[in-house]
Amino acid sequence: MTGSKLRVPCTYQGGKQRLAGAIVDVFFAENKIGADTRFYDLCCGSGAISIELVNRGISPQNISMLDISSWGAFWAAVGHGTFDMEFFDSILSGLPDDKREYKKHLEGLVSSSSLVHEAELYPILQANSFGGKQITTKNGEWDNACFRDYWEPTANSVRRSPANPMQPSPTELKRRVTAIVRDMVGANGIRGDIMSFFSFNVAPDSIVYVDPPYMNTTGYSYMFNIKDFIQEYKAAFQAPLYISENVALGHNATKLQLHGANGGITGSRKSKHEEWLSRF
Ligand SMILES: C[S@@+](CC[C@H](N)C(=O)[O-])C[C@H]1O[C@@H](n2cnc3c(N)ncnc32)[C@H](O)[C@@H]1O
């Protein structure tokens, strides 16, 4: 790895960028990590956990990343070295000069684009997604794509600065994706259903991490039953299994502290939301 630390392309519903440090700390504290240790990041989404591993010096060749959504297509292209940077650049440079025009421009893009360039288009669309909601695909087309508007304060607004439709900005997204494409080639990126994991050959000294959609939430387009997964996993593999949830799933669970953008623990904002890492 070269240069500064990698960052997730964009924020994402349920993304673990603020918890990745604490989660990887647990992997390192509870296991003997060697040059051959394999990591499985299942339901990897924006890749916060794998990115944290690479930032700590783990070789991407030792990491498998799986997700059923377009993130799976993105990570497969990154890992196989087939991400088309020229196409990605052409979409970014084709964005209108006026941010007020982004929404209309992107709506036109999704209705006219096939999924041939899914891996390259997806991070751009997701960075513009309203509320960070997951943009999906259905029957070979983009689905659930709802974009942010440029927002300017009025005389009565509490917020005094305009809100950008794209977060991060096109320049910052380009910087992040360029670094990811350079430093994460060789990762085993897979677009697939988590149940296909049972056909994998998982060595007992591997670390398996699953970040499923929160139980009892309705916000995701893709779901599965985590309890069934745990049961089947116990019968199939010996490697430690770690699961993120907003509750402890068993007796062996760690309550995680949320880290702010600067890496410090956020103590000022009181939140009822809890994050747990359970081990099986
Ligand atoms: C909480 S998010 C993961 C966030 C991720 N750890 C990150 O840091 O961005 C849950 C993910 O599970 C994926 N997912 C849901 N059902 C799945 C399934 N049956 N197989 C594989 N992935 C699935 C979703 O696409 C979504 O990206």
The ligand as an SDF file (V2000), in Angstrom:
LIG
                    3D

 27 29  0  0  0  0  0  0  0  0999 V2000
  -25.2470   -3.2810    7.0130 C   0  0  0  0  0  0  0  0  0  0  0  0
  -24.9070   -3.3910    5.2920 S   0  0  0  0  0  0  0  0  0  0  0  0
  -23.1780   -3.7330    5.2600 C   0  0  0  0  0  0  0  0  0  0  0  0
  -22.3360   -2.5030    5.4240 C   0  0  0  0  0  0  0  0  0  0  0  0
  -20.8560   -2.7420    5.2230 C   0  0  0  0  0  0  0  0  0  0  0  0
  -20.2470   -3.5060    6.2650 N   0  0  0  0  0  0  0  0  0  0  0  0
  -20.1400   -1.4010    5.0860 C   0  0  0  0  0  0  0  0  0  0  0  0
  -19.2930   -1.0800    5.9120 O   0  0  0  0  0  0  0  0  0  0  0  0
  -20.4720   -0.6750    4.1510 O   0  0  0  0  0  0  0  0  0  0  0  0
  -25.6250   -4.9340    4.8640 C   0  0  0  0  0  0  0  0  0  0  0  0
  -25.2400   -5.4720    3.4920 C   0  0  0  0  0  0  0  0  0  0  0  0
  -25.7640   -6.7930    3.3680 O   0  0  0  0  0  0  0  0  0  0  0  0
  -25.9810   -7.0380    1.9900 C   0  0  0  0  0  0  0  0  0  0  0  0
  -26.8630   -8.2020    1.8800 N   0  0  0  0  0  0  0  0  0  0  0  0
  -28.1580   -8.3120    2.2480 C   0  0  0  0  0  0  0  0  0  0  0  0
  -28.6440   -9.5440    1.9990 N   0  0  0  0  0  0  0  0  0  0  0  0
  -27.6080  -10.2550    1.4720 C   0  0  0  0  0  0  0  0  0  0  0  0
  -27.4930  -11.5950    1.0180 C   0  0  0  0  0  0  0  0  0  0  0  0
  -28.5300  -12.4280    1.0380 N   0  0  0  0  0  0  0  0  0  0  0  0
  -26.2920  -12.0120    0.5680 N   0  0  0  0  0  0  0  0  0  0  0  0
  -25.2200  -11.1500    0.5250 C   0  0  0  0  0  0  0  0  0  0  0  0
  -25.2910   -9.8530    0.9330 N   0  0  0  0  0  0  0  0  0  0  0  0
  -26.4690   -9.4030    1.3920 C   0  0  0  0  0  0  0  0  0  0  0  0
  -26.5790   -5.7290    1.5020 C   0  0  0  0  0  0  0  0  0  0  0  0
  -26.4260   -5.5790    0.1150 O   0  0  0  0  0  0  0  0  0  0  0  0
  -25.7750   -4.6900    2.3010 C   0  0  0  0  0  0  0  0  0  0  0  0
  -24.7140   -4.1710    1.5490 O   0  0  0  0  0  0  0  0  0  0  0  0
  1  2  1  0
  2  3  1  0
  2 10  1  0
  3  4  1  0
  4  5  1  0
  5  6  1  0
  5  7  1  0
  7  8  2  0
  7  9  1  0
 10 11  1  0
 11 12  1  0
 11 26  1  0
 12 13  1  0
 13 14  1  0
 13 24  1  0
 14 15  1  0
 14 23  1  0
 15 16  2  0
 16 17  1  0
 17 18  1  0
 17 23  2  0
 18 19  1  0
 18 20  2  0
 20 21  1  0
 21 22  2  0
 22 23  1  0
 24 25  1  0
 24 26  1  0
 26 27  1  0
M  CHG  2   2   1   9  -1
M  END
$$$$
